[in-house]
């Protein structure tokens, strides 16, 4: 009897038909799934220019979400802001990477130039927030644990917390658009609001909450734009297109990881244009308009804004600072306070001059030496010669004749193309030297050392000066001449390999003597500083580069800086497979029971639920695909679930993969926090997956029992989230007293994995 009642009730809703009379669904109904999660039937005259009023009106009426959206959104916003802004000023000392990004915010306030491997927008916003909240830019940010004391730091933390508070709100709106279900959206928002990792990473002076804000804003704008496809070129269509472009520029302007969301939007756009191309109701002129609009909104506008960010960056940071040495001499000449800014010095290199020699490869550094010797087993145990990226007294060299017979009075002789010289390190008085010992890292090259004492050495100290493109007798121009130094004894050429030496070399750049004589920037140098009181000086203002030149150079330096971030000895280096498992967190503050401890770790109940739902989603999609392919009569509700799974869920799965999979092929050092953008997509996918799973309880039970089971499932999920947050919230808001493995700890019994370090 119960089964007959169920069948009767289902037949009222149109969910059944007899198996004997079932007809396969047309291929168009099974496969035409848009990225927004909406299905389209091939039986309608579907048009992207709004000509099919029947389709549009039906889509709006059948897919409109139920009421109550505004109160729920206000609830999400209130909980999100309260969890992120709670205890925002604690601990009152520098935590983890605040030492970097807080310092960079100070550099903007002081207009001091610096170098970082990331684009400037995030640091600019941090500096602006500090300036607007009364911070004067004087705190040194030397190391984690330094007390802020009277310095006003809450504005910089507050900016990050406010932007991080928008993440659950954006996730709620994205899932609501993709699923048309307030329950799915609320599940997603709940997962993010009460995730301890998401809270922690939003509360400190970091780039991550700023980056994730723009990523989620870009995805929301893209999804909203997709929903306008039946009303192209109206005000809302243009608004969401332009907002997508603005947020793409913002994401890329904070970190190069923003490229991943650009790929996501790009793939969505290609799919959308392909759909338009198949719409025979559109003229080719209409398709061309669509293409042009997307080129303007999603390529040209973001590119313009991205370049504008750098233009502001270069205008604001106009004073010399710690980042000068990473850039070329011409770049440095535009910085106030740099020794090359509006400087004057002798135009031509002469014997007896004190000089610095800079390698012409981007971020090649200055020829440098110091008192330390090469370690045992690394060539000859002589004085180290390296390339150093910062200005330093140990970069100074004296130019001598081979016999040290310089003129003691009158005008000194000038150095010419083809001359033989000896370079003496000013601080240690040892000569630049090479011999037939292999280099420390580049084994096919020869070692370069400092040798001799007080200028006394041997024949291996002699170098021939060669002006690139010059002829014998040409003078060596300071800054403007590209110079190579050929070793007389071995025939090799002085070379900066770009490889970072181990700790015994103070992680400076290797300098070698290359037997391969092809001209490359690594073997080319220029004379930068030139001191010789016996020669007249000239102005160097003609060297200032154009904007496009410094823009290109800054990107090359950033890219090479990123590629140079290799794992160091004994440094904690996370693996990508660790991240979804929540295998290991990051210590933000404190190491013992007397210190205020903050530990970045995702709420394990939520993260493991996300991981399980990734597998569950794939199973559900496989079952739905088989059902559609075999033509099973699913009914309107089941078809809508399939469309949401494959369309909206597929878009989120693609977003997760784009923000996670690339890290497996990266050679740079990786950390746990790199997974958080992917975690946002995983949480949104979990919301859709669990919502559809709970709504499918009517496959097991008849109403109202299926409704009761659905409500029980939702309540169990909510209680699990809230209780797990109650257990693990000290990770975010701070712990004192005994450590987790000791009795009396607030985290006693909660160290579920040995790799957790709280």
ChimeraX attribute file (.defattr): number of C-alpha atoms within 10 A of each C-alpha:
attribute: neighborCount
match mode: 1-to-1
recipient: residues
	/A:1	6
	/A:2	9
	/A:3	10
	/A:4	9
	/A:5	12
	/A:6	15
	/A:7	15
	/A:8	12
	/A:9	15
	/A:10	17
	/A:11	13
	/A:12	10
	/A:13	11
	/A:14	13
	/A:15	16
	/A:16	18
	/A:17	16
	/A:18	8
	/A:19	9
	/A:20	6
	/A:21	8
	/A:22	12
	/A:23	13
	/A:24	13
	/A:25	15
	/A:26	14
	/A:27	13
	/A:28	13
	/A:29	16
	/A:30	21
	/A:31	17
	/A:32	16
	/A:33	20
	/A:34	21
	/A:35	25
	/A:36	25
	/A:37	26
	/A:38	25
	/A:39	22
	/A:40	18
	/A:41	16
	/A:42	14
	/A:43	9
	/A:44	10
	/A:45	15
	/A:46	20
	/A:47	19
	/A:48	20
	/A:49	16
	/A:50	15
	/A:51	15
	/A:52	14
	/A:53	13
	/A:54	12
	/A:55	17
	/A:56	17
	/A:57	10
	/A:58	11
	/A:59	15
	/A:60	10
	/A:61	9
	/A:62	11
	/A:63	14
	/A:64	12
	/A:65	15
	/A:66	9
	/A:67	9
	/A:68	9
	/A:69	14
	/A:70	9
	/A:71	10
	/A:72	16
	/A:73	20
	/A:74	12
	/A:75	13
	/A:76	21
	/A:77	20
	/A:78	13
	/A:79	18
	/A:80	25
	/A:81	19
	/A:82	14
	/A:83	21
	/A:84	28
	/A:85	19
	/A:86	13
	/A:87	13
	/A:88	18
	/A:89	16
	/A:90	16
	/A:91	20
	/A:92	17
	/A:93	20
	/A:94	24
	/A:95	24
	/A:96	20
	/A:97	17
	/A:98	23
	/A:99	20
	/A:100	19
	/A:101	23
	/A:102	25
	/A:103	23
	/A:104	25
	/A:105	26
	/A:106	26
	/A:107	23
	/A:108	24
	/A:109	22
	/A:110	17
	/A:111	19
	/A:112	20
	/A:113	22
	/A:114	18
	/A:115	19
	/A:116	17
	/A:117	19
	/A:118	20
	/A:119	22
	/A:120	21
	/A:121	24
	/A:122	26
	/A:123	28
	/A:124	23
	/A:125	19
	/A:126	29
	/A:127	27
	/A:128	19
	/A:129	22
	/A:130	26
	/A:131	20
	/A:132	12
	/A:133	15
	/A:134	13
	/A:135	22
	/A:136	16
	/A:137	22
	/A:138	12
	/A:139	18
	/A:140	12
	/A:141	22
	/A:142	12
	/A:143	15
	/A:144	17
	/A:145	19
	/A:146	15
	/A:147	15
	/A:148	15
	/A:149	10
	/A:150	9
	/A:151	14
	/A:152	17
	/A:153	26
	/A:154	21
	/A:155	22
	/A:156	27
	/A:157	22
	/A:158	23
	/A:159	23
	/A:160	29
	/A:161	29
	/A:162	20
	/A:163	20
	/A:164	27
	/A:165	29
	/A:166	21
	/A:167	25
	/A:168	30
	/A:169	27
	/A:170	23
	/A:171	26
	/A:172	29
	/A:173	22
	/A:174	26
	/A:175	29
	/A:176	22
	/A:177	24
	/A:178	29
	/A:179	29
	/A:180	22
	/A:181	22
	/A:182	22
	/A:183	20
	/A:184	24
	/A:185	30
	/A:186	26
	/A:187	24
	/A:188	30
	/A:189	28
	/A:190	24
	/A:191	28
	/A:192	27
	/A:193	25
	/A:194	26
	/A:195	26
	/A:196	29
	/A:197	25
	/A:198	28
	/A:199	28
	/A:200	25
	/A:201	25
	/A:202	29
	/A:203	30
	/A:204	30
	/A:205	31
	/A:206	26
	/A:207	22
	/A:208	22
	/A:209	29
	/A:210	26
	/A:211	27
	/A:212	23
	/A:213	22
	/A:214	25
	/A:215	29
	/A:216	25
	/A:217	25
	/A:218	28
	/A:219	25
	/A:220	24
	/A:221	25
	/A:222	24
	/A:223	26
	/A:224	23
	/A:225	21
	/A:226	24
	/A:227	19
	/A:228	19
	/A:229	17
	/A:230	20
	/A:231	16
	/A:232	16
	/A:233	16
	/A:234	10
	/A:235	11
	/A:236	15
	/A:237	18
	/A:238	17
	/A:239	15
	/A:240	22
	/A:241	25
	/A:242	22
	/A:243	22
	/A:244	29
	/A:245	26
	/A:246	23
	/A:247	28
	/A:248	31
	/A:249	29
	/A:250	25
	/A:251	30
	/A:252	26
	/A:253	27
	/A:254	25
	/A:255	19
	/A:256	16
	/A:257	18
	/A:258	22
	/A:259	18
	/A:260	22
	/A:261	24
	/A:262	24
	/A:263	14
	/A:264	21
	/A:265	22
	/A:266	15
	/A:267	15
	/A:268	19
	/A:269	18
	/A:270	12
	/A:271	14
	/A:272	16
	/A:273	17
	/A:274	12
	/A:275	13
	/A:276	22
	/A:277	16
	/A:278	9
	/A:279	16
	/A:280	11
	/A:281	15
	/A:282	15
	/A:283	12
	/A:284	12
	/A:285	9
	/A:286	15
	/A:287	17
	/A:288	13
	/A:289	13
	/A:290	16
	/A:291	16
	/A:292	12
	/A:293	17
	/A:294	20
	/A:295	13
	/A:296	15
	/A:297	21
	/A:298	24
	/A:299	16
	/A:300	14
	/A:301	20
	/A:302	24
	/A:303	18
	/A:304	12
	/A:305	18
	/A:306	22
	/A:307	16
	/A:308	14
	/A:309	19
	/A:310	19
	/A:311	15
	/A:312	13
	/A:313	19
	/A:314	19
	/A:315	10
	/A:316	17
	/A:317	19
	/A:318	19
	/A:319	21
	/A:320	22
	/A:321	21
	/A:322	14
	/A:323	16
	/A:324	22
	/A:325	23
	/A:326	25
	/A:327	24
	/A:328	23
	/A:329	24
	/A:330	22
	/A:331	22
	/A:332	27
	/A:333	23
	/A:334	20
	/A:335	22
	/A:336	17
	/A:337	16
	/A:338	16
	/A:339	14
	/A:340	25
	/A:341	22
	/A:342	17
	/A:343	14
	/A:344	15
	/A:345	19
	/A:346	21
	/A:347	19
	/A:348	21
	/A:349	25
	/A:350	27
	/A:351	21
	/A:352	23
	/A:353	21
	/A:354	21
	/A:355	23
	/A:356	22
	/A:357	22
	/A:358	28
	/A:359	29
	/A:360	22
	/A:361	20
	/A:362	20
	/A:363	26
	/A:364	28
	/A:365	27
	/A:366	29
	/A:367	27
	/A:368	28
	/A:369	27
	/A:370	18
	/A:371	14
	/A:372	15
	/A:373	18
	/A:374	18
	/A:375	15
	/A:376	9
	/A:377	8
	/A:378	15
	/A:379	18
	/A:380	19
	/A:381	13
	/A:382	20
	/A:383	23
	/A:384	24
	/A:385	27
	/A:386	26
	/A:387	29
	/A:388	26
	/A:389	23
	/A:390	18
	/A:391	18
	/A:392	12
	/A:393	13
	/A:394	18
	/A:395	25
	/A:396	22
	/A:397	29
	/A:398	21
	/A:399	21
	/A:400	22
	/A:401	18
	/A:402	18
	/A:403	10
	/A:404	14
	/A:405	10
	/A:406	15
	/A:407	11
	/A:408	8
	/A:409	7
	/A:410	8
	/A:411	13
	/A:412	17
	/A:413	13
	/A:414	16
	/A:415	22
	/A:416	22
	/A:417	20
	/A:418	19
	/A:419	16
	/A:420	19
	/A:421	21
	/A:422	26
	/A:423	24
	/A:424	27
	/A:425	28
	/A:426	20
	/A:427	15
	/A:428	19
	/A:429	18
	/A:430	25
	/A:431	28
	/A:432	28
	/A:433	26
	/A:434	28
	/A:435	20
	/A:436	16
	/A:437	15
	/A:438	19
	/A:439	23
	/A:440	22
	/A:441	18
	/A:442	16
	/A:443	11
	/A:444	15
	/A:445	23
	/A:446	26
	/A:447	28
	/A:448	29
	/A:449	26
	/A:450	27
	/A:451	24
	/A:452	18
	/A:453	13
	/A:454	13
	/A:455	23
	/A:456	14
	/A:457	18
	/A:458	12
	/A:459	14
	/A:460	18
	/A:461	26
	/A:462	24
	/A:463	27
	/A:464	19
	/A:465	20
	/A:466	23
	/A:467	24
	/A:468	14
	/A:469	10
	/A:470	16
	/A:471	12
	/A:472	11
	/A:473	12
	/A:474	16
	/A:475	19
	/A:476	24
	/A:477	20
	/A:478	21
	/A:479	24
	/A:480	15
	/A:481	19
	/A:482	21
	/A:483	25
	/A:484	26
	/A:485	23
	/A:486	24
	/A:487	25
	/A:488	17
	/A:489	14
	/A:490	15
	/A:491	16
	/A:492	22
	/A:493	27
	/A:494	28
	/A:495	30
	/A:496	27
	/A:497	20
	/A:498	19
	/A:499	16
	/A:500	19
	/A:501	17
	/A:502	15
	/A:503	10
	/A:504	12
	/A:505	19
	/A:506	12
	/A:507	15
	/A:508	20
	/A:509	25
	/A:510	27
	/A:511	33
	/A:512	29
	/A:513	30
	/A:514	26
	/A:515	17
	/A:516	13
	/A:517	15
	/A:518	9
	/A:519	11
	/A:520	11
	/A:521	16
	/A:522	20
	/A:523	26
	/A:524	23
	/A:525	27
	/A:526	23
	/A:527	22
	/A:528	22
	/A:529	21
	/A:530	24
	/A:531	18
	/A:532	17
	/A:533	13
	/A:534	14
	/A:535	18
	/A:536	12
	/A:537	16
	/A:538	12
	/A:539	14
	/A:540	19
	/A:541	15
	/A:542	9
	/A:543	18
	/A:544	19
	/A:545	15
	/A:546	10
	/A:547	13
	/A:548	11
	/A:549	12
	/A:550	20
	/A:551	14
	/A:552	10
	/A:553	16
	/A:554	23
	/A:555	15
	/A:556	17
	/A:557	20
	/A:558	20
	/A:559	13
	/A:560	15
	/A:561	19
	/A:562	17
	/A:563	14
	/A:564	16
	/A:565	14
	/A:566	14
	/A:567	14
	/A:568	12
	/A:569	9
	/A:570	6
	/A:571	8
	/A:572	12
	/A:573	15
	/A:574	19
	/A:575	15
	/A:576	19
	/A:577	13
	/A:578	14
	/A:579	22
	/A:580	20
	/A:581	14
	/A:582	23
	/A:583	18
	/A:584	20
	/A:585	21
	/A:586	19
	/A:587	18
	/A:588	24
	/A:589	21
	/A:590	21
	/A:591	15
	/A:592	13
	/A:593	14
	/A:594	12
	/A:595	15
	/A:596	20
	/A:597	24
	/A:598	25
	/A:599	25
	/A:600	24
	/A:601	28
	/A:602	30
	/A:603	25
	/A:604	20
	/A:605	17
	/A:606	24
	/A:607	22
	/A:608	15
	/A:609	17
	/A:610	25
	/A:611	17
	/A:612	12
	/A:613	21
	/A:614	17
	/A:615	10
	/A:616	16
	/A:617	23
	/A:618	17
	/A:619	12
	/A:620	18
	/A:621	18
	/A:622	13
	/A:623	13
	/A:624	21
	/A:625	16
	/A:626	12
	/A:627	15
	/A:628	21
	/A:629	15
	/A:630	12
	/A:631	16
	/A:632	17
	/A:633	21
	/A:634	19
	/A:635	15
	/A:636	14
	/A:637	14
	/A:638	16
	/A:639	18
	/A:640	19
	/A:641	23
	/A:642	27
	/A:643	29
	/A:644	28
	/A:645	26
	/A:646	28
	/A:647	22
	/A:648	27
	/A:649	30
	/A:650	22
	/A:651	25
	/A:652	28
	/A:653	21
	/A:654	16
	/A:655	24
	/A:656	24
	/A:657	16
	/A:658	19
	/A:659	25
	/A:660	21
	/A:661	13
	/A:662	12
	/A:663	17
	/A:664	11
	/A:665	8
	/A:666	10
	/A:667	13
	/A:668	15
	/A:669	18
	/A:670	19
	/A:671	17
	/A:672	20
	/A:673	18
	/A:674	17
	/A:675	19
	/A:676	21
	/A:677	25
	/A:678	22
	/A:679	24
	/A:680	26
	/A:681	25
	/A:682	25
	/A:683	28
	/A:684	31
	/A:685	28
	/A:686	28
	/A:687	30
	/A:688	30
	/A:689	25
	/A:690	22
	/A:691	24
	/A:692	22
	/A:693	16
	/A:694	17
	/A:695	19
	/A:696	17
	/A:697	18
	/A:698	17
	/A:699	8
	/A:700	10
	/A:701	16
	/A:702	17
	/A:703	15
	/A:704	10
	/A:705	13
	/A:706	18
	/A:707	17
	/A:708	13
	/A:709	18
	/A:710	19
	/A:711	14
	/A:712	13
	/A:713	18
	/A:714	17
	/A:715	12
	/A:716	12
	/A:717	17
	/A:718	15
	/A:719	12
	/A:720	14
	/A:721	20
	/A:722	15
	/A:723	13
	/A:724	18
	/A:725	21
	/A:726	12
	/A:727	14
	/A:728	22
	/A:729	20
	/A:730	17
	/A:731	25
	/A:732	27
	/A:733	22
	/A:734	19
	/A:735	24
	/A:736	16
	/A:737	15
	/A:738	16
	/A:739	20
	/A:740	19
	/A:741	14
	/A:742	12
	/A:743	11
	/A:744	11
	/A:745	16
	/A:746	18
	/A:747	20
	/A:748	14
	/A:749	11
	/A:750	14
	/A:751	13
	/A:752	8
	/A:753	10
	/A:754	8
	/A:755	11
	/A:756	18
	/A:757	17
	/A:758	22
